[in-house]
Amino acid sequence: MNKYRISFITTIYGVEQYIAKFAESFLGQTYHDIQFIFVNDGTKDASMEILNALIEERFAHLKERIVIINKPNEGLPLARKSGLEVAEGEYVLFADSDDWLELDAVEKIMAMADKTNADIIYFDLVKEYGYKRSIKLEREYTAETRELWVENMFNYRAHGYTATKCFRRSLYTQAFVHTPLLGMHEDMYLMAQLIYRANSIVHLPEVLYHYRKDNENAMCSQRRKVRHTASSRNMLDLYSKFMDNLAESPIKDVADGLVLRAGWHHIIHDYDHYADHPWLGDAIRKARLGTNYRTPLLFQLIVKCYNALFH
């Protein structure tokens, strides 16, 4: 049963510098049939105090539609999952609490949903660097080309951001969806599964989301080794959930590229993915080389040789 037309979910951790601007765009949406969900992922700064004060001062009239979840810090993927578990909207939209949106973003998204009855409505964004802006326009994808969309996301030729994809909540609730444990590229791993199930997909060709790239606390500012290790662990965790039937899985066209990339990260960052995933050696042996993978062909060959010698 859907109580609202859309549930709007954000997680909060270490964003005291940005939360006021974000919350004004989040709670100030011109569309009214929204459930607002804030997940406090155990933030230690003043983010929640700032948010609560802003709600009292400017958005008290929305209190009946605002849900605040306070939980220990477990990372972005599990925080988002907590929000999804209390969502009561027909559709779901995520946003990051250090970014901001156009005030009519949800109104335009839901107008497109009303017009098309699509399972997924995706739109465009602008990256905000502080000193410059970079508009990122998406290609046109449909349900018929969803496998290409997933492949392009995993190979970094399409955006994997959840924040630019509004999806029907039943895509999440009516079938198993694997939630990545670590906050690195978790967006694409979640969206790949939802896109695979969508019967209708439509592009709203408007820039509605402002993605902040000048936040030093953001995940993207972490050291390369930490980012790659977390991403590879998520890759292999996702692969393991579907490995018994890859041909019918959301990752069927990218599976070989995933294990080869994880193998490359194992070599260059000295993190033992083989110990965590004993099946990895066999998966790399079976993996086909490809020129359209994120990992260059030369590195794939090195992974194959390393795997043959040591595993």
ZIJOPE-V645931 format. One record per backbone hydrogen bond with DSSP energy under -0.5 kcal/mol. CO is the residue of the C=O (numbers start at 1). NH is the residue of the N-H. Records with the same first field share a line. If there is no record, write none. Layout:
CO=NH + NH
//
This chain:
1=3
4=90
5=91
6=35
7=9 + 93
8=37
9=95
10=39
11=97
12=41
15=18 + 19
18=22
19=23
20=24
21=25
22=25 + 26
23=27
24=28
26=29
32=34
33=5 + 6
34=36
35=8 + 37
36=38 + 67
37=10 + 39
38=40 + 69
39=12 + 41
40=42 + 71
46=50
47=51
48=52
49=53
50=54
51=55
52=56
53=57
54=58 + 59
55=59
59=62
60=63
62=65
63=66
65=36
67=38 + 69
68=70
69=40 + 71
71=42
75=79
76=80
77=81
78=82
79=83
80=84
81=85
82=86
83=86 + 87
84=87
88=3 + 4
90=169
91=7
92=167
93=9
95=11
96=99
100=210
102=105
103=30
104=108
105=109
106=110
107=111
108=112
109=113
110=114
111=115
112=116
113=117
119=168
120=122 + 202
121=166
122=204
124=208 + 209
125=136
126=211
127=129 + 134
128=213 + 214
129=131
132=129
134=127
135=137
136=125
139=141
142=145
143=146
145=149
146=150
147=151
148=152
149=153
150=154
151=155
152=157 + 158
153=156
161=164
162=94 + 165
164=123
165=167
166=121
167=92
168=171
169=172 + 173
170=174
178=180
182=184
185=189
186=190
187=191
188=192
189=193
190=194
191=195
192=196
193=197
194=197 + 198
195=198
200=119 + 120
202=122
203=205
204=124 + 206
206=124 + 208
208=102
209=126 + 211
210=100 + 212
211=128
214=216
215=218
218=221
219=222
223=227
224=228
225=229
226=230
227=231
228=232
229=233
230=234
231=235
232=236
233=237
234=238
235=239
236=240
237=241
238=241 + 242
239=242 + 243
242=245
243=246
245=248
246=249
249=252
251=254 + 255
254=258
255=259
256=260
257=261
258=262
259=263
260=264
261=265
262=266
263=267
264=268
265=269
266=270 + 271
271=273
272=276
273=277
277=280
279=283
280=284
281=285
282=286
283=287
290=293
296=300
297=301
298=302
299=303
300=304
301=305
302=306
303=307
304=308
305=309
306=310
307=311
//
